[in-house]
Amino acid sequence: MSKRGSDFLYHWISDHLSDDPITDHVLLVIEMAVDAKRAAEAQGIPGREIDEEISTIYEFIVQALR
């Protein structure tokens, strides 16, 4: 993943991670990954750039949840 992509994801996840209790961790990770990819595309970061590292997105979100 590019530096631009990873910086975007880091900030997006930090801004969108809720403080509310999480009932379904798996669903939350999937929804956040999809939303983050859409937001990145809206900011001009190509989806393929994010897709190349989709596992990294999931790992990023899981680490943020910890």
N, C-alpha and C positions, 0 to 999 in steps of 0.2 A: 504494500500500500504506500502511496506517496506520502510525503511529509504533510502536504496540504490536506490529504484525505484523513490522515490520522489526527492531525490537529483539529480538523472539523469535528470528527467523531468524539474526541475527548471533550470538547466544549459542548457539543450538542447533548451528549449523554449527561454531563454534569448539570446542564440546565434543565433537562427533562426527567431526571430521576426523582420520583416522588418520595416524600418522607412518610407516606401512608404505609400501613402494614401491607405486605405482599401476600396474596392468597395463592397465586399460581405463578411460581418463578419461571417455569418453562414458557408459559404463554406471554408473560411480561417480556422476556428476552426476545422472543420471536417478534412481538409487536413493536418493540423498540428498534430492533434491527431493520424492520421494514420501514418504519417511520423515519429512521435516521437516513436510510438510503434515499428515500423520497426527498427529504430535506436537503441532502447533499446535491442531488440532481437539480433541485430548485436554485441552489447556490452556484451552479455551473460546474460541479464536480461530476464527471461522467459516471453513470451507473456501472460501467465495466471496470472502472478504477476501484469501485467499492466491491463489486462482485469478485474481483481477483482475490480478495482477502475476506470473504464472508465469514470464515471461521474466526478470523481476528475480530470481527465486529461482535460476534457472540461472546468471545473471550473478554473483550473490552467491557461489555455490559455486565457479564458475570462478575468480573473483578470490581466493577463499580458498585454492584449490589453488596459485595462483602464489606 
